[in-house]
């Protein structure tokens, strides 16, 4: 998200973009009524990211869900466009899908108002043939190989950017870096998402373990520290047979804990192959140490903690990575299961560390009180609302003329900015139900 140039750009959290292209905002908060399209916006961002980075490609057509309220959506392309900061420059990458084929794809370097083409690709809907265009420059190794490569590897259902990265041994400059941006710097998180590497982070990353233990304690959860425990289990207690694990056991190193699967309870199943040929099995679990007054209590397994505590712990990696890496986090319903005061503390910490690495946090929420927190800019507040055709439209609070002393949350809930449900009279509804 980029700052509105009509607003004051003196905020400490803003990062200046190259070539006078504005300032980078650290936050974007998205509001809207249920069914307005907040989650679909984030799902669309995630679809593009997964389509670019997922290595498995089948020979069938690309499946994209069109606009359900339009009768001719199947005749219109679904277009995905991303602008991102990479290695000190701004790029635009995008692609369009029509009738199950990748119709167009492009990568541009943006310099002010000018676009420098890295590559452009078109696929004919009639015969499925693909054509890739690159600038003519005999001294550019990438350009000299790209067209010939496209004729061999380009498929109607696979992105050219992905083909270059997965099918060549060379790291072809900007294309490889653009792929890495989607693979490593863009993260989407949904309400039911869990951080798969949480156990390893606590076990092997001292900085993360310290941050997670201190933050979870600071959040007044009653937890003082987090640990990863390994409990030895007998073979007959496992949800898998030894035959099912045989291949993994044969490939494993001796005397090394090796993960095999995650059980329904959330515990990880690991095994250790011993030098004498025997195998020990373990359940790995995260436990929380609680304190009551001055007395330390026993360990409580993470799965027994409240939904809010578990949700917070799986979000803390966002704070850790935002402090150490340049990443864009897109979160659906960040406030799910979190107390409003805790959510503010979470955002305050993110803002305190994000500028050093140009990290951004984009999230949807129903917590209207966030609008009133000190330091949140008007161009960081966004709304989604459906128009008369049922299409989702995205607009900024910066579009409205506001007094400095206005109570934004009160105005929003009263309908001044739209993006709320307009409910009928509840008494009338109850009477209708009783008829």
C-alpha positions as a Python dict, from the first residue, in 0.01 Angstrom:
ca = {
    (1, 'X'): (0, 0, 0),
    (2, 'X'): (126, 349, -93),
    (3, 'X'): (58, 671, 98),
    (4, 'X'): (-191, 923, -39),
    (5, 'X'): (18, 1219, -166),
    (6, 'X'): (-241, 1468, -39),
    (7, 'X'): (-172, 1370, 321),
    (8, 'X'): (124, 1456, 541),
    (9, 'X'): (413, 1219, 465),
    (10, 'X'): (622, 1299, 771),
    (11, 'X'): (529, 988, 966),
    (12, 'X'): (827, 797, 1105),
    (13, 'X'): (686, 468, 976),
    (14, 'X'): (681, 574, 609),
    (15, 'X'): (950, 453, 370),
    (16, 'X'): (1029, 659, 60),
    (17, 'X'): (997, 473, -269),
    (18, 'X'): (1248, 516, -556),
    (19, 'X'): (1207, 764, -843),
    (20, 'X'): (965, 985, -651),
    (21, 'X'): (690, 720, -661),
    (22, 'X'): (561, 803, -313),
    (23, 'X'): (591, 650, 31),
    (24, 'X'): (532, 293, 151),
    (25, 'X'): (271, 249, 425),
    (26, 'X'): (330, -11, 699),
    (27, 'X'): (-41, -88, 753),
    (28, 'X'): (-365, -125, 562),
    (29, 'X'): (-684, -199, 760),
    (30, 'X'): (-984, -323, 560),
    (31, 'X'): (-1343, -287, 685),
    (32, 'X'): (-1672, -401, 538),
    (33, 'X'): (-1990, -583, 622),
    (34, 'X'): (-2018, -960, 603),
    (35, 'X'): (-2042, -1073, 242),
    (36, 'X'): (-1890, -751, 104),
    (37, 'X'): (-1579, -922, -33),
    (38, 'X'): (-1301, -877, 226),
    (39, 'X'): (-1214, -1245, 238),
    (40, 'X'): (-1245, -1284, -139),
    (41, 'X'): (-992, -1004, -187),
    (42, 'X'): (-742, -1190, 32),
    (43, 'X'): (-827, -1523, -133),
    (44, 'X'): (-753, -1367, -473),
    (45, 'X'): (-413, -1246, -349),
    (46, 'X'): (-344, -1594, -215),
    (47, 'X'): (-459, -1766, -537),
    (48, 'X'): (-205, -1571, -741),
    (49, 'X'): (74, -1642, -494),
    (50, 'X'): (1, -2015, -484),
    (51, 'X'): (-43, -2039, -861),
    (52, 'X'): (297, -1879, -911),
    (53, 'X'): (486, -2086, -653),
    (54, 'X'): (310, -2424, -659),
    (55, 'X'): (533, -2668, -846),
    (56, 'X'): (266, -2922, -937),
    (57, 'X'): (112, -2853, -1278),
    (58, 'X'): (-146, -3080, -1436),
    (59, 'X'): (-228, -3090, -1805),
    (60, 'X'): (-586, -2972, -1760),
    (61, 'X'): (-725, -2619, -1769),
    (62, 'X'): (-665, -2362, -1496),
    (63, 'X'): (-959, -2351, -1257),
    (64, 'X'): (-1067, -2000, -1160),
    (65, 'X'): (-1398, -1913, -999),
    (66, 'X'): (-1555, -1626, -1191),
    (67, 'X'): (-1791, -1357, -1066),
    (68, 'X'): (-2102, -1552, -965),
    (69, 'X'): (-2343, -1259, -1012),
    (70, 'X'): (-2249, -1197, -1376),
    (71, 'X'): (-2399, -1403, -1658),
    (72, 'X'): (-2104, -1340, -1892),
    (73, 'X'): (-1816, -1382, -1642),
    (74, 'X'): (-1694, -1690, -1833),
    (75, 'X'): (-1629, -1468, -2136),
    (76, 'X'): (-1420, -1220, -1938),
    (77, 'X'): (-1062, -1278, -1818),
    (78, 'X'): (-971, -1298, -1449),
    (79, 'X'): (-678, -1057, -1406),
    (80, 'X'): (-423, -1067, -1122),
    (81, 'X'): (-178, -777, -1092),
    (82, 'X'): (90, -721, -828),
    (83, 'X'): (318, -419, -780),
    (84, 'X'): (604, -475, -541),
    (85, 'X'): (932, -330, -420),
    (86, 'X'): (1232, -553, -492),
    (87, 'X'): (1603, -474, -466),
    (88, 'X'): (1531, -100, -450),
    (89, 'X'): (1308, -91, -761),
    (90, 'X'): (934, -123, -825),
    (91, 'X'): (804, -399, -1050),
    (92, 'X'): (468, -500, -1186),
    (93, 'X'): (389, -865, -1250),
    (94, 'X'): (54, -997, -1361),
    (95, 'X'): (-137, -1254, -1559),
    (96, 'X'): (-488, -1309, -1691),
    (97, 'X'): (-683, -1635, -1721),
    (98, 'X'): (-960, -1687, -1977),
    (99, 'X'): (-1144, -2012, -2047),
    (100, 'X'): (-888, -2209, -1845),
    (101, 'X'): (-587, -2073, -2035),
    (102, 'X'): (-326, -1818, -1930),
    (103, 'X'): (-414, -1554, -2187),
    (104, 'X'): (-154, -1291, -2092),
    (105, 'X'): (142, -1256, -1858),
    (106, 'X'): (391, -973, -1806),
    (107, 'X'): (676, -843, -1593),
    (108, 'X'): (766, -472, -1602),
    (109, 'X'): (1021, -254, -1427),
    (110, 'X'): (857, 76, -1330),
    (111, 'X'): (1063, 394, -1349),
    (112, 'X'): (846, 692, -1260),
    (113, 'X'): (575, 699, -1528),
    (114, 'X'): (770, 468, -1761),
    (115, 'X'): (754, 92, -1797),
    (116, 'X'): (1052, -119, -1900),
    (117, 'X'): (942, -457, -2033),
    (118, 'X'): (1120, -761, -1889),
    (119, 'X'): (892, -998, -2078),
    (120, 'X'): (539, -1021, -2218),
    (121, 'X'): (356, -1343, -2299),
    (122, 'X'): (35, -1409, -2490),
    (123, 'X'): (-153, -1734, -2549),
    (124, 'X'): (-403, -1776, -2830),
    (125, 'X'): (-742, -1892, -2701),
    (126, 'X'): (-812, -2052, -3042),
    (127, 'X'): (-510, -2283, -3075),
    (128, 'X'): (-338, -2259, -2733),
    (129, 'X'): (-6, -2147, -2881),
    (130, 'X'): (212, -1922, -2668),
    (131, 'X'): (427, -1631, -2779),
    (132, 'X'): (681, -1460, -2550),
    (133, 'X'): (827, -1118, -2631),
    (134, 'X'): (1139, -969, -2473),
    (135, 'X'): (1329, -648, -2555),
    (136, 'X'): (1592, -691, -2825),
    (137, 'X'): (1934, -661, -2668),
    (138, 'X'): (2212, -883, -2800),
    (139, 'X'): (2424, -828, -2489),
    (140, 'X'): (2157, -958, -2252),
    (141, 'X'): (2204, -1331, -2178),
    (142, 'X'): (1845, -1358, -2049),
    (143, 'X'): (1699, -1213, -2368),
    (144, 'X'): (1905, -1438, -2596),
    (145, 'X'): (1773, -1756, -2431),
    (146, 'X'): (1419, -1667, -2334),
    (147, 'X'): (1238, -1697, -2667),
    (148, 'X'): (1392, -2036, -2750),
    (149, 'X'): (1310, -2157, -2400),
    (150, 'X'): (950, -2041, -2435),
    (151, 'X'): (898, -2247, -2748),
    (152, 'X'): (1002, -2565, -2561),
    (153, 'X'): (862, -2528, -2210),
    (154, 'X'): (570, -2285, -2220),
    (155, 'X'): (234, -2447, -2150),
    (156, 'X'): (-111, -2298, -2182),
    (157, 'X'): (-180, -2368, -1814),
    (158, 'X'): (158, -2275, -1663),
    (159, 'X'): (301, -1933, -1595),
    (160, 'X'): (610, -1846, -1796),
    (161, 'X'): (774, -1698, -1484),
    (162, 'X'): (736, -2031, -1306),
    (163, 'X'): (858, -2225, -1611),
    (164, 'X'): (1180, -2023, -1617),
    (165, 'X'): (1254, -2086, -1251),
    (166, 'X'): (1161, -2454, -1237),
    (167, 'X'): (1307, -2570, -1568),
    (168, 'X'): (1640, -2389, -1590),
    (169, 'X'): (1953, -2429, -1384),
    (170, 'X'): (2041, -2062, -1430),
    (171, 'X'): (1901, -1796, -1198),
    (172, 'X'): (1776, -1567, -1471),
    (173, 'X'): (1810, -1228, -1305),
    (174, 'X'): (1494, -1036, -1238),
    (175, 'X'): (1264, -1328, -1316),
    (176, 'X'): (1423, -1540, -1046),
    (177, 'X'): (1408, -1251, -797),
    (178, 'X'): (1041, -1185, -880),
    (179, 'X'): (959, -1553, -821),
    (180, 'X'): (1145, -1538, -488),
    (181, 'X'): (937, -1235, -385),
    (182, 'X'): (615, -1434, -420),
    (183, 'X'): (767, -1745, -263),
    (184, 'X'): (944, -1583, 31),
    (185, 'X'): (812, -1231, 91),
    (186, 'X'): (434, -1255, 40),
    (187, 'X'): (245, -1442, 314),
    (188, 'X'): (-131, -1489, 345),
    (189, 'X'): (-292, -1594, 673),
    (190, 'X'): (-654, -1701, 719),
    (191, 'X'): (-856, -1736, 1043),
    (192, 'X'): (-795, -2110, 1067),
    (193, 'X'): (-429, -2094, 957),
    (194, 'X'): (-159, -2234, 1181),
    (195, 'X'): (215, -2181, 1154),
    (196, 'X'): (349, -2521, 1047),
    (197, 'X'): (704, -2455, 1169),
    (198, 'X'): (602, -2332, 1514),
    (199, 'X'): (756, -2632, 1694),
    (200, 'X'): (1088, -2593, 1512),
    (201, 'X'): (1094, -2217, 1573),
    (202, 'X'): (1051, -2263, 1948),
    (203, 'X'): (1297, -2552, 1956),
    (204, 'X'): (1577, -2412, 1739),
    (205, 'X'): (1537, -2033, 1718),
    (206, 'X'): (1640, -1871, 2048),
    (207, 'X'): (1528, -1522, 1943),
    (208, 'X'): (1182, -1646, 1845),
    (209, 'X'): (1144, -1850, 2162),
    (210, 'X'): (1233, -1545, 2370),
    (211, 'X'): (992, -1320, 2178),
    (212, 'X'): (704, -1569, 2187),
    (213, 'X'): (745, -1644, 2558),
    (214, 'X'): (771, -1276, 2654),
    (215, 'X'): (487, -1160, 2429),
    (216, 'X'): (249, -1437, 2535),
    (217, 'X'): (331, -1352, 2899),
    (218, 'X'): (292, -978, 2835),
    (219, 'X'): (-54, -1052, 2692),
    (220, 'X'): (-169, -1155, 3042),
    (221, 'X'): (-246, -1512, 2939),
    (222, 'X'): (-100, -1656, 3260),
    (223, 'X'): (180, -1822, 3062),
    (224, 'X'): (540, -1757, 3169),
    (225, 'X'): (729, -1961, 2909),
    (226, 'X'): (692, -2208, 2621),
    (227, 'X'): (872, -2536, 2570),
    (228, 'X'): (874, -2822, 2321),
    (229, 'X'): (852, -3165, 2483),
    (230, 'X'): (915, -3510, 2337),
    (231, 'X'): (718, -3795, 2493),
    (232, 'X'): (823, -4146, 2403),
    (233, 'X'): (537, -4370, 2287),
    (234, 'X'): (504, -4740, 2212),
    (235, 'X'): (452, -4860, 1855),
    (236, 'X'): (103, -4991, 1933),
    (237, 'X'): (-3, -4642, 2047),
    (238, 'X'): (74, -4485, 1709),
    (239, 'X'): (-194, -4391, 1456),
    (240, 'X'): (31, -4548, 1188),
    (241, 'X'): (171, -4894, 1137),
    (242, 'X'): (545, -4958, 1111),
    (243, 'X'): (489, -5073, 752),
    (244, 'X'): (347, -4731, 664),
    (245, 'X'): (659, -4569, 810),
    (246, 'X'): (910, -4816, 666),
    (247, 'X'): (1028, -4604, 372),
    (248, 'X'): (1085, -4296, 590),
    (249, 'X'): (1268, -4504, 851),
    (250, 'X'): (1500, -4657, 590),
    (251, 'X'): (1594, -4310, 457),
    (252, 'X'): (1647, -4154, 800),
    (253, 'X'): (1985, -4092, 961),
    (254, 'X'): (2086, -4288, 1269),
    (255, 'X'): (2032, -4121, 1610),
    (256, 'X'): (1850, -3821, 1460),
    (257, 'X'): (1494, -3717, 1543),
    (258, 'X'): (1299, -3727, 1217),
    (259, 'X'): (943, -3588, 1175),
    (260, 'X'): (693, -3820, 1011),
    (261, 'X'): (345, -3668, 1040),
    (262, 'X'): (119, -3438, 1240),
    (263, 'X'): (-150, -3617, 1439),
    (264, 'X'): (-511, -3493, 1461),
    (265, 'X'): (-438, -3363, 1811),
    (266, 'X'): (-180, -3121, 1667),
    (267, 'X'): (112, -3320, 1803),
    (268, 'X'): (394, -3410, 1568),
    (269, 'X'): (502, -3771, 1537),
    (270, 'X'): (878, -3822, 1522),
    (271, 'X'): (1104, -4123, 1528),
    (272, 'X'): (1471, -4194, 1594),
    (273, 'X'): (1649, -4480, 1420),
    (274, 'X'): (1897, -4637, 1659),
    (275, 'X'): (2233, -4789, 1574),
    (276, 'X'): (2115, -5139, 1668),
    (277, 'X'): (1832, -5122, 1412),
    (278, 'X'): (1554, -5050, 1659),
    (279, 'X'): (1334, -4741, 1631),
    (280, 'X'): (1205, -4514, 1909),
    (281, 'X'): (886, -4313, 1853),
    (282, 'X'): (794, -3977, 2008),
    (283, 'X'): (506, -3735, 2016),
    (284, 'X'): (629, -3375, 2004),
    (285, 'X'): (410, -3110, 2165),
    (286, 'X'): (429, -2745, 2268),
    (287, 'X'): (365, -2689, 2636),
    (288, 'X'): (300, -2369, 2830),
    (289, 'X'): (436, -2309, 3179),
    (290, 'X'): (181, -2126, 3398),
    (291, 'X'): (227, -1928, 3716),
    (292, 'X'): (-35, -1868, 3984),
    (293, 'X'): (83, -1596, 4219),
    (294, 'X'): (439, -1694, 4311),
    (295, 'X'): (379, -2061, 4243),
    (296, 'X'): (482, -2225, 3916),
    (297, 'X'): (227, -2477, 3791),
    (298, 'X'): (283, -2775, 3568),
    (299, 'X'): (298, -2776, 3188),
    (300, 'X'): (-26, -2738, 2993),
    (301, 'X'): (-35, -2859, 2634),
    (302, 'X'): (-95, -2583, 2379),
    (303, 'X'): (-403, -2760, 2243),
    (304, 'X'): (-567, -2716, 2583),
    (305, 'X'): (-514, -2339, 2586),
    (306, 'X'): (-787, -2097, 2477),
    (307, 'X'): (-853, -2030, 2108),
    (308, 'X'): (-725, -1675, 2154),
    (309, 'X'): (-397, -1789, 2311),
    (310, 'X'): (-340, -2041, 2032),
    (311, 'X'): (-430, -1784, 1765),
    (312, 'X'): (-188, -1531, 1916),
    (313, 'X'): (97, -1781, 1933),
    (314, 'X'): (52, -1874, 1566),
    (315, 'X'): (58, -1501, 1475),
    (316, 'X'): (378, -1418, 1668),
    (317, 'X'): (598, -1551, 1380),
    (318, 'X'): (460, -1254, 1184),
    (319, 'X'): (616, -1018, 1439),
    (320, 'X'): (944, -1209, 1441),
    (321, 'X'): (979, -1216, 1061),
    (322, 'X'): (858, -856, 1025),
    (323, 'X'): (1147, -755, 1251),
    (324, 'X'): (1415, -953, 1066),
    (325, 'X'): (1297, -978, 703),
    (326, 'X'): (1121, -772, 437),
    (327, 'X'): (776, -931, 409),
    (328, 'X'): (419, -847, 321),
    (329, 'X'): (164, -1016, 545),
    (330, 'X'): (-199, -1032, 432),
    (331, 'X'): (-426, -1152, 714),
    (332, 'X'): (-798, -1224, 703),
    (333, 'X'): (-972, -1131, 1030),
    (334, 'X'): (-663, -1046, 1233),
    (335, 'X'): (-889, -975, 1530),
    (336, 'X'): (-1036, -1328, 1535),
    (337, 'X'): (-1033, -1452, 1899),
    (338, 'X'): (-813, -1159, 2014),
    (339, 'X'): (-915, -898, 2274),
    (340, 'X'): (-920, -542, 2128),
    (341, 'X'): (-647, -425, 2368),
    (342, 'X'): (-427, -720, 2275),
    (343, 'X'): (-479, -648, 1905),
    (344, 'X'): (-359, -289, 1959),
    (345, 'X'): (-51, -413, 2141),
    (346, 'X'): (19, -653, 1855),
    (347, 'X'): (-5, -369, 1600),
    (348, 'X'): (208, -135, 1812),
    (349, 'X'): (485, -394, 1824),
    (350, 'X'): (466, -452, 1449),
    (351, 'X'): (490, -77, 1382),
    (352, 'X'): (793, -52, 1611),
    (353, 'X'): (993, -305, 1406),
    (354, 'X'): (857, -296, 1048),
    (355, 'X'): (1036, 11, 908),
    (356, 'X'): (1384, -137, 930),
    (357, 'X'): (1287, -402, 673),
    (358, 'X'): (1003, -230, 477),
    (359, 'X'): (754, -491, 603),
    (360, 'X'): (381, -436, 557),
    (361, 'X'): (72, -574, 727),
    (362, 'X'): (-257, -575, 536),
    (363, 'X'): (-554, -716, 725),
    (364, 'X'): (-932, -726, 743),
    (365, 'X'): (-1118, -668, 1067),
    (366, 'X'): (-1453, -580, 1223),
    (367, 'X'): (-1289, -395, 1517),
    (368, 'X'): (-1406, -41, 1446),
    (369, 'X'): (-1225, 100, 1751),
    (370, 'X'): (-894, 50, 1569),
    (371, 'X'): (-984, 355, 1360),
    (372, 'X'): (-930, 575, 1662),
    (373, 'X'): (-583, 458, 1766),
    (374, 'X'): (-314, 721, 1765),
    (375, 'X'): (-89, 718, 1462),
    (376, 'X'): (-322, 535, 1223),
    (377, 'X'): (-338, 739, 903),
    (378, 'X'): (-655, 792, 699),
    (379, 'X'): (-492, 636, 393),
    (380, 'X'): (-427, 321, 597),
    (381, 'X'): (-803, 266, 645),
    (382, 'X'): (-993, 102, 358),
    (383, 'X'): (-1350, -8, 299),
    (384, 'X'): (-1510, -269, 75),
    (385, 'X'): (-1868, -240, -40),
    (386, 'X'): (-2076, -392, -316),
    (387, 'X'): (-2217, -168, -588),
    (388, 'X'): (-2555, -204, -761),
    (389, 'X'): (-2417, -485, -979),
    (390, 'X'): (-2297, -683, -676),
    (391, 'X'): (-1932, -608, -753),
    (392, 'X'): (-1692, -539, -465),
    (393, 'X'): (-1542, -190, -466),
    (394, 'X'): (-1243, -86, -254),
    (395, 'X'): (-1204, 274, -140),
    (396, 'X'): (-1003, 468, 118),
    (397, 'X'): (-1099, 678, 418),
    (398, 'X'): (-865, 939, 265),
    (399, 'X'): (-1140, 1006, 8),
    (400, 'X'): (-1347, 1177, 279),
    (401, 'X'): (-1299, 1528, 419),
    (402, 'X'): (-1267, 1491, 795),
    (403, 'X'): (-1210, 1714, 1095),
    (404, 'X'): (-904, 1628, 1304),
    (405, 'X'): (-1113, 1573, 1616),
    (406, 'X'): (-1372, 1345, 1454),
    (407, 'X'): (-1451, 1009, 1618),
    (408, 'X'): (-1395, 779, 1322),
    (409, 'X'): (-1540, 463, 1478),
    (410, 'X'): (-1863, 642, 1571),
    (411, 'X'): (-1900, 787, 1222),
    (412, 'X'): (-1830, 451, 1062),
    (413, 'X'): (-2091, 264, 1267),
    (414, 'X'): (-2344, 536, 1189),
    (415, 'X'): (-2291, 476, 817),
    (416, 'X'): (-2098, 792, 724),
    (417, 'X'): (-1841, 597, 522),
    (418, 'X'): (-2059, 310, 403),
    (419, 'X'): (-1936, -52, 423),
    (420, 'X'): (-2176, -148, 705),
    (421, 'X'): (-2493, -362, 703),
    (422, 'X'): (-2811, -154, 696),
    (423, 'X'): (-3041, -356, 917),
    (424, 'X'): (-3414, -330, 942),
    (425, 'X'): (-3612, -281, 1262),
    (426, 'X'): (-3564, -585, 1489),
    (427, 'X'): (-3920, -561, 1622),
    (428, 'X'): (-4058, -581, 1269),
    (429, 'X'): (-3838, -885, 1206),
    (430, 'X'): (-3959, -1061, 1523),
    (431, 'X'): (-4324, -990, 1433),
    (432, 'X'): (-4272, -1134, 1084),
    (433, 'X'): (-4119, -1450, 1233),
    (434, 'X'): (-4417, -1495, 1465),
    (435, 'X'): (-4673, -1473, 1186),
}
